[in-house]
Amino acid sequence: MSPFKIFFFTALILAAFSASVADFNSDVNVAWGNGRGKILNNGQLLTLSLDKSSGSGFQSKTEYLFGKIDMQIKLVPGNSAGTVTTFYLKSEGSTWDEIDFEFLGNMTGDPYTLHTNVYTQGKGDKEQQFHLWFDPTANFHTYSILWNPQRIILTVDDTPIREFKNSESIGVLFPKNKPMRMYASLWNADDWATRGGLVKTDWSKAPFMASYRNIKIDSKPNSNWYTQQMDSTSQARLRWVQKNYMIYNYCTDRKRFPQAPKECATS
């Protein structure tokens, strides 16, 4: 092999390796929790804990107007009822924009509920909920938010679970003007999180812990994500998830919305 080919091949390997290594020390601040959020392993791992006194959370040091953010998360194991583990984007102010992953805990043996929502100018009510096709407490899994001017795509281990398109042409608000910061947290929400608040947090199991690693943030508009669309393979995988694992869809909730929201025709 020529010296140039060896150099080029080595450069590719180093680039791939550097892209795969995250450093929480450089990317985020532990924002609250009084020591319950810990950055470990030279910035490669971040753990959040929750006890009866407080939960904990962290946030990105930078705001982003569009981007693709990947996070590997291992959720609270065992009896996690009443707890909520989050990973989301949110802007500042009273008319904020927001894109949510929220993991609602459950009793041992019952599945987590993955709750998703999109807010624009402080208005949400666009919930879709899912069960997962694996145990999210046994290993780390990758949860991704792709947000570009045309669409928001939420994926789990590269499998799309939700697409929210820009439907401004038919009068639907879409978050595109306010930069957002990345947040993650672990907190107690036993007034609503598990079976509508019927199942409370079992504090004898505290402290509860969720783990995060391999954060990747790409906010360069010349990257592929900026114009990314759903190809036919992705659309088929999305339909598979929504057919088999979606447990709530605001688009079909006629008690809340006697007339389906306009964007539901394009989703």
DRENPA-3360 file (N, C-alpha, C; in nm, 2 decimals, always signed):
BEGIN
1 = MSPFKIFF = +0.09/-0.12/+0.00/+0.00/+0.00/+0.00/+0.09/+0.12/+0.00 ~ +0.05/+0.22/-0.08/+0.14/+0.34/-0.09/+0.13/+0.42/+0.04 ~ +0.23/+0.51/+0.06/+0.23/+0.59/+0.18/+0.11/+0.68/+0.19 ~ +0.06/+0.73/+0.07/-0.06/+0.82/+0.07/-0.18/+0.74/+0.11 ~ -0.19/+0.62/+0.06/-0.31/+0.54/+0.10/-0.31/+0.50/+0.25 ~ -0.19/+0.47/+0.30/-0.18/+0.44/+0.44/-0.22/+0.57/+0.52 ~ -0.17/+0.68/+0.48/-0.20/+0.81/+0.55/-0.35/+0.84/+0.55 ~ -0.41/+0.82/+0.43/-0.55/+0.85/+0.41/-0.64/+0.75/+0.49;
9 = FTALILAA = -0.60/+0.62/+0.49/-0.68/+0.52/+0.57/-0.66/+0.55/+0.72 ~ -0.54/+0.59/+0.76/-0.52/+0.62/+0.90/-0.60/+0.74/+0.94 ~ -0.61/+0.84/+0.86/-0.68/+0.96/+0.88/-0.83/+0.93/+0.90 ~ -0.88/+0.84/+0.81/-1.02/+0.81/+0.82/-1.05/+0.74/+0.95 ~ -0.97/+0.65/+0.99/-0.99/+0.58/+1.12/-0.99/+0.68/+1.24 ~ -0.89/+0.77/+1.24/-0.88/+0.87/+1.34/-1.00/+0.96/+1.35 ~ -1.05/+1.00/+1.23/-1.17/+1.08/+1.22/-1.29/+1.01/+1.27 ~ -1.30/+0.89/+1.24/-1.42/+0.81/+1.29/-1.41/+0.79/+1.44;
17 = FSASVADF = -1.29/+0.77/+1.49/-1.27/+0.75/+1.63/-1.30/+0.87/+1.71 ~ -1.25/+0.99/+1.66/-1.27/+1.11/+1.73/-1.41/+1.15/+1.72 ~ -1.48/+1.12/+1.62/-1.63/+1.16/+1.61/-1.71/+1.07/+1.71 ~ -1.66/+0.95/+1.74/-1.74/+0.86/+1.83/-1.71/+0.89/+1.97 ~ -1.61/+0.96/+2.01/-1.58/+0.99/+2.15/-1.64/+1.12/+2.19 ~ -1.72/+1.11/+2.29/-1.78/+1.23/+2.35/-1.71/+1.28/+2.47 ~ -1.73/+1.40/+2.50/-1.67/+1.46/+2.63/-1.77/+1.55/+2.69 ~ -1.83/+1.50/+2.80/-1.93/+1.58/+2.87/-1.87/+1.70/+2.93;
25 = NSDVNVAW = -1.74/+1.69/+2.97/-1.68/+1.81/+3.03/-1.68/+1.93/+2.94 ~ -1.66/+1.90/+2.81/-1.65/+2.02/+2.71/-1.79/+2.05/+2.66 ~ -1.89/+1.96/+2.66/-2.01/+1.99/+2.59/-2.12/+2.04/+2.68 ~ -2.12/+2.00/+2.81/-2.24/+2.02/+2.90/-2.19/+2.08/+3.04 ~ -2.29/+2.13/+3.11/-2.28/+2.17/+3.25/-2.39/+2.09/+3.33 ~ -2.35/+2.03/+3.44/-2.44/+1.98/+3.53/-2.51/+2.10/+3.60 ~ -2.64/+2.11/+3.57/-2.71/+2.24/+3.60/-2.78/+2.24/+3.74 ~ -2.82/+2.12/+3.79/-2.89/+2.12/+3.92/-2.88/+1.98/+3.97;
33 = GNGRGKIL = -2.91/+1.97/+4.10/-2.91/+1.84/+4.17/-2.81/+1.83/+4.29 ~ -2.73/+1.94/+4.31/-2.65/+1.94/+4.43/-2.56/+1.81/+4.44 ~ -2.49/+1.78/+4.34/-2.39/+1.67/+4.34/-2.45/+1.54/+4.29 ~ -2.58/+1.54/+4.26/-2.64/+1.41/+4.21/-2.62/+1.38/+4.07 ~ -2.57/+1.48/+3.99/-2.52/+1.46/+3.86/-2.37/+1.45/+3.85 ~ -2.32/+1.35/+3.80/-2.17/+1.33/+3.80/-2.12/+1.30/+3.67 ~ -2.01/+1.37/+3.63/-1.94/+1.34/+3.51/-1.82/+1.25/+3.54 ~ -1.81/+1.13/+3.48/-1.71/+1.03/+3.52/-1.63/+0.98/+3.40;
41 = NNGQLLTL = -1.53/+0.90/+3.42/-1.45/+0.84/+3.32/-1.39/+0.94/+3.22 ~ -1.33/+1.05/+3.28/-1.27/+1.15/+3.19/-1.37/+1.21/+3.09 ~ -1.49/+1.23/+3.14/-1.59/+1.30/+3.05/-1.67/+1.21/+2.96 ~ -1.65/+1.08/+2.97/-1.71/+0.98/+2.88/-1.85/+0.93/+2.93 ~ -1.88/+0.95/+3.06/-2.00/+0.90/+3.11/-2.06/+1.01/+3.21 ~ -2.19/+1.02/+3.20/-2.26/+1.12/+3.30/-2.38/+1.04/+3.36 ~ -2.38/+1.04/+3.49/-2.49/+0.98/+3.56/-2.57/+1.08/+3.64 ~ -2.71/+1.06/+3.63/-2.80/+1.14/+3.71/-2.87/+1.05/+3.81;
49 = SLDKSSGS = -2.89/+1.11/+3.93/-2.96/+1.03/+4.04/-3.07/+1.11/+4.10 ~ -3.16/+1.03/+4.15/-3.29/+1.09/+4.21/-3.31/+1.02/+4.35 ~ -3.33/+1.11/+4.45/-3.37/+1.06/+4.58/-3.49/+1.14/+4.62 ~ -3.54/+1.12/+4.74/-3.66/+1.19/+4.79/-3.64/+1.34/+4.80 ~ -3.51/+1.38/+4.81/-3.49/+1.52/+4.83/-3.48/+1.60/+4.69 ~ -3.43/+1.53/+4.59/-3.41/+1.60/+4.46/-3.37/+1.51/+4.35 ~ -3.40/+1.55/+4.23/-3.34/+1.48/+4.11/-3.22/+1.56/+4.07 ~ -3.19/+1.55/+3.94/-3.07/+1.62/+3.89/-3.08/+1.63/+3.73;
57 = GFQSKTEY = -3.00/+1.72/+3.68/-3.00/+1.74/+3.54/-2.88/+1.82/+3.48 ~ -2.86/+1.81/+3.35/-2.75/+1.88/+3.29/-2.80/+1.94/+3.16 ~ -2.72/+2.03/+3.10/-2.76/+2.11/+2.98/-2.64/+2.14/+2.90 ~ -2.66/+2.16/+2.77/-2.55/+2.19/+2.68/-2.50/+2.33/+2.71 ~ -2.37/+2.35/+2.69/-2.31/+2.48/+2.71/-2.35/+2.58/+2.59 ~ -2.40/+2.52/+2.48/-2.43/+2.61/+2.36/-2.57/+2.59/+2.32 ~ -2.63/+2.69/+2.26/-2.76/+2.68/+2.20/-2.74/+2.65/+2.05 ~ -2.84/+2.59/+1.98/-2.83/+2.55/+1.84/-2.96/+2.59/+1.77;
65 = LFGKIDMQ = -2.94/+2.64/+1.65/-3.06/+2.66/+1.56/-3.05/+2.56/+1.46 ~ -3.12/+2.45/+1.48/-3.12/+2.32/+1.40/-2.99/+2.24/+1.43 ~ -3.00/+2.11/+1.41/-2.89/+2.02/+1.44/-2.94/+1.88/+1.45 ~ -2.84/+1.79/+1.47/-2.87/+1.65/+1.50/-2.79/+1.61/+1.62 ~ -2.86/+1.57/+1.72/-2.80/+1.53/+1.85/-2.84/+1.39/+1.88 ~ -2.73/+1.31/+1.91/-2.74/+1.17/+1.95/-2.70/+1.16/+2.10 ~ -2.77/+1.07/+2.17/-2.74/+1.05/+2.31/-2.76/+0.90/+2.34 ~ -2.66/+0.83/+2.39/-2.69/+0.70/+2.44/-2.73/+0.70/+2.59;
73 = IKLVPGNS = -2.84/+0.63/+2.62/-2.90/+0.64/+2.75/-2.92/+0.50/+2.80 ~ -2.90/+0.47/+2.93/-2.94/+0.35/+3.00/-3.03/+0.40/+3.11 ~ -3.16/+0.35/+3.11/-3.26/+0.40/+3.20/-3.26/+0.34/+3.33 ~ -3.33/+0.40/+3.43/-3.34/+0.35/+3.56/-3.39/+0.20/+3.56 ~ -3.32/+0.11/+3.62/-3.37/-0.03/+3.62/-3.47/-0.06/+3.73 ~ -3.53/-0.18/+3.73/-3.61/-0.22/+3.84/-3.74/-0.14/+3.84 ~ -3.79/-0.12/+3.97/-3.91/-0.04/+3.99/-3.88/+0.11/+3.97 ~ -3.91/+0.16/+3.85/-3.89/+0.30/+3.82/-4.02/+0.38/+3.82;
81 = AGTVTTFY = -4.12/+0.32/+3.87/-4.25/+0.39/+3.87/-4.24/+0.53/+3.94 ~ -4.30/+0.63/+3.87/-4.30/+0.77/+3.92/-4.19/+0.85/+3.88 ~ -4.08/+0.79/+3.82/-3.97/+0.86/+3.77/-3.98/+0.90/+3.63 ~ -3.92/+1.01/+3.59/-3.91/+1.05/+3.45/-3.77/+1.08/+3.41 ~ -3.71/+1.02/+3.31/-3.58/+1.04/+3.26/-3.60/+1.12/+3.12 ~ -3.53/+1.22/+3.10/-3.55/+1.31/+2.98/-3.42/+1.33/+2.90 ~ -3.45/+1.37/+2.78/-3.35/+1.42/+2.68/-3.43/+1.50/+2.58 ~ -3.40/+1.63/+2.58/-3.48/+1.72/+2.50/-3.41/+1.85/+2.46;
89 = LKSEGSTW = -3.47/+1.92/+2.36/-3.42/+2.05/+2.32/-3.53/+2.15/+2.37 ~ -3.48/+2.27/+2.41/-3.58/+2.37/+2.45/-3.51/+2.51/+2.44 ~ -3.59/+2.61/+2.39/-3.55/+2.75/+2.39/-3.59/+2.82/+2.51 ~ -3.54/+2.95/+2.53/-3.57/+3.03/+2.64/-3.70/+3.10/+2.62 ~ -3.76/+3.15/+2.74/-3.87/+3.24/+2.73/-4.00/+3.18/+2.75 ~ -4.11/+3.26/+2.76/-4.24/+3.22/+2.79/-4.31/+3.16/+2.67 ~ -4.27/+3.19/+2.55/-4.32/+3.13/+2.43/-4.21/+3.04/+2.37 ~ -4.18/+2.94/+2.44/-4.06/+2.86/+2.40/-4.09/+2.75/+2.29;
97 = DEIDFEFL = -3.99/+2.70/+2.23/-3.99/+2.59/+2.14/-3.93/+2.47/+2.22 ~ -3.97/+2.35/+2.18/-3.92/+2.23/+2.26/-3.95/+2.10/+2.18 ~ -3.85/+2.01/+2.18/-3.86/+1.88/+2.12/-3.83/+1.78/+2.23 ~ -3.92/+1.68/+2.26/-3.91/+1.60/+2.38/-3.89/+1.45/+2.35 ~ -3.79/+1.39/+2.43/-3.79/+1.25/+2.47/-3.81/+1.25/+2.62 ~ -3.92/+1.18/+2.66/-3.94/+1.16/+2.81/-3.97/+1.02/+2.83 ~ -3.90/+0.96/+2.92/-3.91/+0.81/+2.95/-3.98/+0.80/+3.09 ~ -4.11/+0.75/+3.08/-4.19/+0.74/+3.20/-4.17/+0.60/+3.26;
105 = GNMTGDPY = -4.12/+0.60/+3.39/-4.09/+0.47/+3.45/-4.22/+0.39/+3.48 ~ -4.19/+0.27/+3.52/-4.30/+0.18/+3.56/-4.26/+0.08/+3.66 ~ -4.35/+0.00/+3.70/-4.32/-0.11/+3.80/-4.24/-0.22/+3.74 ~ -4.16/-0.29/+3.82/-4.07/-0.39/+3.77/-4.15/-0.49/+3.68 ~ -4.10/-0.51/+3.56/-4.16/-0.61/+3.46/-4.25/-0.54/+3.37 ~ -4.30/-0.42/+3.39/-4.39/-0.35/+3.30/-4.30/-0.25/+3.22 ~ -4.34/-0.23/+3.09/-4.25/-0.15/+3.00/-4.25/+0.00/+3.03 ~ -4.14/+0.06/+3.00/-4.13/+0.21/+3.00/-4.23/+0.26/+2.89;
113 = TLHTNVYT = -4.28/+0.38/+2.91/-4.35/+0.46/+2.81/-4.26/+0.57/+2.76 ~ -4.23/+0.57/+2.63/-4.15/+0.68/+2.57/-4.25/+0.79/+2.52 ~ -4.25/+0.90/+2.59/-4.34/+1.01/+2.56/-4.27/+1.12/+2.47 ~ -4.32/+1.15/+2.36/-4.27/+1.25/+2.27/-4.36/+1.37/+2.25 ~ -4.31/+1.49/+2.23/-4.39/+1.61/+2.21/-4.31/+1.71/+2.14 ~ -4.38/+1.80/+2.07/-4.32/+1.91/+2.00/-4.40/+2.04/+2.04 ~ -4.32/+2.14/+2.09/-4.38/+2.27/+2.12/-4.33/+2.38/+2.03 ~ -4.42/+2.47/+1.99/-4.38/+2.59/+1.92/-4.45/+2.71/+1.98;
121 = QGKGDKEQ = -4.37/+2.81/+2.01/-4.42/+2.93/+2.07/-4.50/+2.90/+2.20 ~ -4.46/+2.80/+2.28/-4.52/+2.76/+2.40/-4.64/+2.67/+2.39 ~ -4.67/+2.63/+2.27/-4.79/+2.55/+2.24/-4.75/+2.41/+2.20 ~ -4.79/+2.31/+2.28/-4.76/+2.17/+2.25/-4.88/+2.09/+2.21 ~ -4.93/+2.00/+2.30/-5.04/+1.91/+2.27/-5.02/+1.83/+2.14 ~ -4.90/+1.78/+2.12/-4.87/+1.70/+2.00/-4.80/+1.57/+2.05 ~ -4.86/+1.51/+2.15/-4.80/+1.39/+2.21/-4.82/+1.26/+2.13 ~ -4.71/+1.19/+2.12/-4.71/+1.05/+2.07/-4.63/+0.97/+2.17;
129 = QFHLWFDP = -4.69/+0.85/+2.21/-4.62/+0.77/+2.31/-4.60/+0.63/+2.25 ~ -4.49/+0.56/+2.30/-4.45/+0.44/+2.24/-4.40/+0.35/+2.36 ~ -4.41/+0.22/+2.34/-4.33/+0.12/+2.41/-4.21/+0.09/+2.32 ~ -4.11/+0.03/+2.38/-3.99/+0.00/+2.31/-3.98/-0.15/+2.28 ~ -3.90/-0.19/+2.18/-3.90/-0.33/+2.14/-3.77/-0.40/+2.21 ~ -3.73/-0.34/+2.32/-3.61/-0.39/+2.39/-3.62/-0.34/+2.53 ~ -3.54/-0.40/+2.62/-3.53/-0.35/+2.76/-3.43/-0.23/+2.77 ~ -3.48/-0.11/+2.79/-3.40/+0.01/+2.78/-3.31/+0.03/+2.91;
137 = TANFHTYS = -3.33/-0.07/+3.00/-3.25/-0.06/+3.13/-3.13/-0.15/+3.13 ~ -3.13/-0.25/+3.03/-3.02/-0.35/+3.03/-2.89/-0.30/+2.97 ~ -2.91/-0.22/+2.87/-2.79/-0.17/+2.79/-2.82/-0.02/+2.75 ~ -2.71/+0.04/+2.70/-2.73/+0.17/+2.64/-2.79/+0.16/+2.50 ~ -2.88/+0.26/+2.47/-2.94/+0.27/+2.34/-2.93/+0.41/+2.29 ~ -2.93/+0.43/+2.16/-2.91/+0.56/+2.11/-3.04/+0.63/+2.07 ~ -3.06/+0.75/+2.13/-3.18/+0.83/+2.10/-3.14/+0.95/+2.03 ~ -3.20/+0.99/+1.92/-3.16/+1.10/+1.84/-3.27/+1.19/+1.80;
145 = ILWNPQRI = -3.23/+1.32/+1.80/-3.32/+1.43/+1.75/-3.25/+1.49/+1.63 ~ -3.32/+1.48/+1.52/-3.28/+1.55/+1.40/-3.38/+1.66/+1.37 ~ -3.33/+1.79/+1.37/-3.41/+1.91/+1.36/-3.35/+1.99/+1.25 ~ -3.42/+2.00/+1.13/-3.38/+2.09/+1.03/-3.50/+2.18/+0.99 ~ -3.48/+2.27/+0.89/-3.59/+2.36/+0.86/-3.72/+2.29/+0.80 ~ -3.71/+2.17/+0.75/-3.82/+2.10/+0.69/-3.89/+2.00/+0.78 ~ -3.82/+1.95/+0.88/-3.88/+1.84/+0.96/-3.80/+1.81/+1.09 ~ -3.87/+1.74/+1.18/-3.81/+1.69/+1.30/-3.82/+1.53/+1.29;
153 = ILTVDDTP = -3.72/+1.46/+1.31/-3.72/+1.31/+1.30/-3.66/+1.26/+1.43 ~ -3.74/+1.18/+1.51/-3.69/+1.12/+1.63/-3.66/+0.98/+1.60 ~ -3.54/+0.93/+1.64/-3.50/+0.79/+1.61/-3.45/+0.72/+1.74 ~ -3.47/+0.59/+1.74/-3.42/+0.51/+1.84/-3.33/+0.40/+1.78 ~ -3.20/+0.40/+1.81/-3.11/+0.31/+1.75/-3.12/+0.31/+1.60 ~ -3.13/+0.43/+1.54/-3.14/+0.46/+1.40/-3.27/+0.42/+1.34 ~ -3.36/+0.38/+1.42/-3.50/+0.35/+1.37/-3.59/+0.46/+1.39 ~ -3.65/+0.53/+1.29/-3.73/+0.64/+1.31/-3.86/+0.60/+1.38;
161 = IREFKNSE = -3.90/+0.68/+1.48/-4.03/+0.65/+1.55/-4.13/+0.76/+1.53 ~ -4.08/+0.88/+1.49/-4.17/+0.99/+1.46/-4.11/+1.09/+1.37 ~ -4.19/+1.15/+1.28/-4.16/+1.26/+1.19/-4.26/+1.37/+1.21 ~ -4.21/+1.49/+1.24/-4.30/+1.60/+1.25/-4.25/+1.70/+1.14 ~ -4.34/+1.72/+1.03/-4.30/+1.80/+0.92/-4.33/+1.94/+0.94 ~ -4.26/+2.03/+0.87/-4.29/+2.17/+0.86/-4.41/+2.19/+0.78 ~ -4.53/+2.22/+0.84/-4.65/+2.24/+0.77/-4.70/+2.38/+0.78 ~ -4.61/+2.48/+0.78/-4.64/+2.62/+0.79/-4.73/+2.66/+0.67;
169 = SIGVLFPK = -4.72/+2.59/+0.56/-4.80/+2.63/+0.44/-4.95/+2.61/+0.47 ~ -4.99/+2.53/+0.57/-5.13/+2.51/+0.60/-5.16/+2.57/+0.74 ~ -5.07/+2.65/+0.79/-5.10/+2.73/+0.91/-5.06/+2.66/+1.04 ~ -4.97/+2.56/+1.03/-4.93/+2.49/+1.15/-4.79/+2.55/+1.19 ~ -4.78/+2.58/+1.32/-4.66/+2.63/+1.37/-4.55/+2.53/+1.37 ~ -4.42/+2.57/+1.34/-4.31/+2.49/+1.34/-4.19/+2.56/+1.40 ~ -4.11/+2.49/+1.49/-4.00/+2.56/+1.55/-3.88/+2.58/+1.46 ~ -3.86/+2.71/+1.42/-3.75/+2.73/+1.33/-3.68/+2.86/+1.35;
177 = NKPMRMYA = -3.72/+2.94/+1.45/-3.66/+3.08/+1.47/-3.58/+3.09/+1.59 ~ -3.60/+3.00/+1.69/-3.54/+3.02/+1.82/-3.43/+2.91/+1.84 ~ -3.31/+2.95/+1.87/-3.21/+2.85/+1.91/-3.25/+2.77/+2.03 ~ -3.22/+2.65/+2.04/-3.25/+2.56/+2.16/-3.13/+2.50/+2.22 ~ -3.14/+2.48/+2.35/-3.03/+2.42/+2.42/-3.07/+2.27/+2.45 ~ -2.98/+2.18/+2.46/-3.00/+2.04/+2.49/-3.01/+2.03/+2.64 ~ -3.11/+1.96/+2.69/-3.13/+1.93/+2.84/-3.15/+1.78/+2.86 ~ -3.11/+1.74/+2.98/-3.14/+1.60/+3.02/-3.16/+1.60/+3.17;
185 = SLWNADDW = -3.25/+1.52/+3.22/-3.28/+1.52/+3.36/-3.34/+1.39/+3.41 ~ -3.34/+1.37/+3.54/-3.41/+1.26/+3.61/-3.48/+1.32/+3.73 ~ -3.61/+1.30/+3.73/-3.69/+1.37/+3.84/-3.81/+1.29/+3.87 ~ -3.87/+1.33/+3.98/-3.99/+1.26/+4.03/-4.12/+1.33/+3.98 ~ -4.20/+1.25/+3.92/-4.33/+1.30/+3.86/-4.44/+1.20/+3.90 ~ -4.44/+1.15/+4.02/-4.54/+1.04/+4.05/-4.68/+1.09/+4.06 ~ -4.70/+1.22/+4.04/-4.84/+1.27/+4.03/-4.91/+1.25/+3.90 ~ -4.82/+1.21/+3.80/-4.88/+1.18/+3.67/-4.81/+1.07/+3.58;
193 = ATRGGLVK = -4.68/+1.04/+3.61/-4.60/+0.97/+3.52/-4.64/+0.82/+3.50 ~ -4.69/+0.75/+3.60/-4.72/+0.61/+3.59/-4.86/+0.59/+3.62 ~ -4.93/+0.54/+3.51/-5.08/+0.52/+3.52/-5.15/+0.64/+3.57 ~ -5.11/+0.75/+3.52/-5.18/+0.88/+3.55/-5.17/+0.92/+3.69 ~ -5.06/+0.87/+3.76/-5.04/+0.91/+3.90/-5.09/+0.81/+4.00 ~ -5.15/+0.70/+3.95/-5.20/+0.60/+4.05/-5.09/+0.52/+4.12 ~ -4.97/+0.51/+4.05/-4.86/+0.43/+4.11/-4.76/+0.54/+4.15 ~ -4.72/+0.54/+4.28/-4.63/+0.63/+4.33/-4.49/+0.58/+4.33;
201 = TDWSKAPF = -4.39/+0.67/+4.35/-4.25/+0.63/+4.36/-4.23/+0.56/+4.49 ~ -4.16/+0.44/+4.48/-4.12/+0.37/+4.60/-3.98/+0.41/+4.64 ~ -3.98/+0.50/+4.74/-3.85/+0.57/+4.78/-3.76/+0.47/+4.85 ~ -3.81/+0.35/+4.89/-3.72/+0.25/+4.95/-3.62/+0.20/+4.84 ~ -3.65/+0.22/+4.71/-3.56/+0.18/+4.61/-3.46/+0.29/+4.57 ~ -3.47/+0.41/+4.63/-3.38/+0.52/+4.60/-3.24/+0.49/+4.65 ~ -3.13/+0.55/+4.59/-3.14/+0.64/+4.48/-3.16/+0.57/+4.35 ~ -3.24/+0.64/+4.26/-3.26/+0.59/+4.12/-3.15/+0.65/+4.04;
209 = MASYRNIK = -3.10/+0.58/+3.93/-2.99/+0.63/+3.85/-3.01/+0.60/+3.70 ~ -2.99/+0.70/+3.62/-2.99/+0.69/+3.48/-2.85/+0.73/+3.43 ~ -2.80/+0.67/+3.32/-2.67/+0.69/+3.27/-2.67/+0.74/+3.12 ~ -2.58/+0.83/+3.09/-2.57/+0.89/+2.96/-2.43/+0.88/+2.91 ~ -2.41/+0.85/+2.78/-2.28/+0.85/+2.72/-2.29/+0.89/+2.57 ~ -2.17/+0.91/+2.51/-2.15/+0.93/+2.37/-2.25/+1.03/+2.31 ~ -2.25/+1.15/+2.38/-2.32/+1.26/+2.32/-2.25/+1.31/+2.19 ~ -2.33/+1.33/+2.09/-2.28/+1.38/+1.96/-2.37/+1.49/+1.92;
217 = IDSKPNSN = -2.31/+1.61/+1.89/-2.39/+1.73/+1.85/-2.33/+1.78/+1.72 ~ -2.41/+1.78/+1.62/-2.37/+1.83/+1.49/-2.47/+1.94/+1.45 ~ -2.41/+2.06/+1.45/-2.49/+2.18/+1.42/-2.44/+2.25/+1.29 ~ -2.36/+2.18/+1.22/-2.31/+2.24/+1.09/-2.41/+2.23/+0.98 ~ -2.46/+2.34/+0.93/-2.56/+2.34/+0.82/-2.52/+2.28/+0.69 ~ -2.39/+2.25/+0.67/-2.34/+2.19/+0.55/-2.34/+2.04/+0.56 ~ -2.39/+1.98/+0.68/-2.40/+1.84/+0.70/-2.52/+1.78/+0.64 ~ -2.52/+1.65/+0.62/-2.63/+1.58/+0.55/-2.77/+1.60/+0.63;
225 = WYTQQMDS = -2.76/+1.61/+0.76/-2.89/+1.62/+0.83/-2.97/+1.74/+0.80 ~ -2.90/+1.85/+0.75/-2.97/+1.98/+0.72/-3.08/+1.97/+0.62 ~ -3.06/+1.87/+0.52/-3.16/+1.85/+0.42/-3.21/+1.71/+0.42 ~ -3.19/+1.64/+0.52/-3.23/+1.50/+0.53/-3.38/+1.48/+0.52 ~ -3.42/+1.38/+0.45/-3.56/+1.34/+0.44/-3.57/+1.19/+0.47 ~ -3.70/+1.15/+0.48/-3.72/+1.01/+0.51/-3.73/+0.93/+0.37 ~ -3.63/+0.84/+0.35/-3.64/+0.76/+0.23/-3.74/+0.65/+0.25 ~ -3.76/+0.56/+0.15/-3.86/+0.46/+0.15/-3.83/+0.36/+0.26;
233 = TSQARLRW = -3.70/+0.33/+0.28/-3.67/+0.23/+0.39/-3.70/+0.29/+0.53 ~ -3.67/+0.41/+0.55/-3.70/+0.48/+0.68/-3.85/+0.49/+0.70 ~ -3.92/+0.52/+0.59/-4.07/+0.53/+0.60/-4.13/+0.39/+0.64 ~ -4.07/+0.28/+0.58/-4.12/+0.15/+0.62/-4.10/+0.12/+0.76 ~ -3.98/+0.15/+0.81/-3.94/+0.13/+0.95/-4.03/+0.21/+1.04 ~ -4.06/+0.33/+1.01/-4.15/+0.42/+1.09/-4.29/+0.36/+1.10 ~ -4.34/+0.31/+0.98/-4.47/+0.25/+0.99/-4.47/+0.12/+1.08 ~ -4.36/+0.05/+1.07/-4.35/-0.07/+1.16/-4.36/-0.03/+1.31;
241 = VQKNYMIY = -4.28/+0.07/+1.34/-4.28/+0.11/+1.48/-4.42/+0.16/+1.52 ~ -4.48/+0.24/+1.44/-4.61/+0.30/+1.48/-4.72/+0.20/+1.48 ~ -4.71/+0.10/+1.39/-4.81/-0.01/+1.39/-4.80/-0.10/+1.52 ~ -4.68/-0.13/+1.56/-4.66/-0.23/+1.66/-4.63/-0.17/+1.80 ~ -4.58/-0.05/+1.81/-4.53/+0.00/+1.94/-4.59/+0.13/+1.98 ~ -4.66/+0.20/+1.89/-4.73/+0.33/+1.94/-4.85/+0.30/+2.02 ~ -4.85/+0.36/+2.14/-4.97/+0.34/+2.23/-5.06/+0.46/+2.25 ~ -5.01/+0.58/+2.20/-5.10/+0.69/+2.20/-5.06/+0.79/+2.08;
249 = NYCTDRKR = -5.16/+0.84/+2.02/-5.13/+0.94/+1.91/-5.23/+1.05/+1.91 ~ -5.19/+1.17/+1.94/-5.28/+1.28/+1.95/-5.37/+1.30/+1.82 ~ -5.31/+1.25/+1.71/-5.38/+1.27/+1.58/-5.51/+1.19/+1.58 ~ -5.52/+1.08/+1.66/-5.64/+1.00/+1.65/-5.72/+1.01/+1.78 ~ -5.69/+1.11/+1.87/-5.76/+1.12/+1.99/-5.88/+1.22/+1.97 ~ -6.00/+1.16/+1.94/-6.11/+1.24/+1.91/-6.18/+1.31/+2.03 ~ -6.15/+1.26/+2.15/-6.20/+1.32/+2.27/-6.13/+1.46/+2.29 ~ -6.00/+1.46/+2.26/-5.93/+1.59/+2.27/-5.95/+1.68/+2.15;
257 = FPQAPKEC = -5.95/+1.61/+2.04/-5.95/+1.68/+1.91/-6.06/+1.62/+1.82 ~ -6.19/+1.67/+1.84/-6.30/+1.62/+1.75/-6.27/+1.63/+1.61 ~ -6.19/+1.73/+1.57/-6.14/+1.74/+1.43/-5.99/+1.73/+1.43 ~ -5.94/+1.64/+1.36/-5.79/+1.61/+1.36/-5.71/+1.73/+1.33 ~ -5.61/+1.76/+1.41/-5.52/+1.87/+1.38/-5.47/+1.87/+1.23 ~ -5.45/+1.98/+1.17/-5.42/+1.99/+1.03/-5.30/+1.91/+0.99 ~ -5.19/+1.92/+1.08/-5.07/+1.85/+1.04/-5.08/+1.70/+1.03 ~ -5.18/+1.65/+1.09/-5.19/+1.50/+1.10/-5.21/+1.44/+0.96;
265 = ATS = -5.27/+1.52/+0.87/-5.29/+1.47/+0.73/-5.16/+1.45/+0.66 ~ -5.05/+1.52/+0.71/-4.92/+1.51/+0.64/-4.82/+1.43/+0.71 ~ -4.86/+1.38/+0.83/-4.76/+1.30/+0.91/-4.77/+1.15/+0.88;
% end
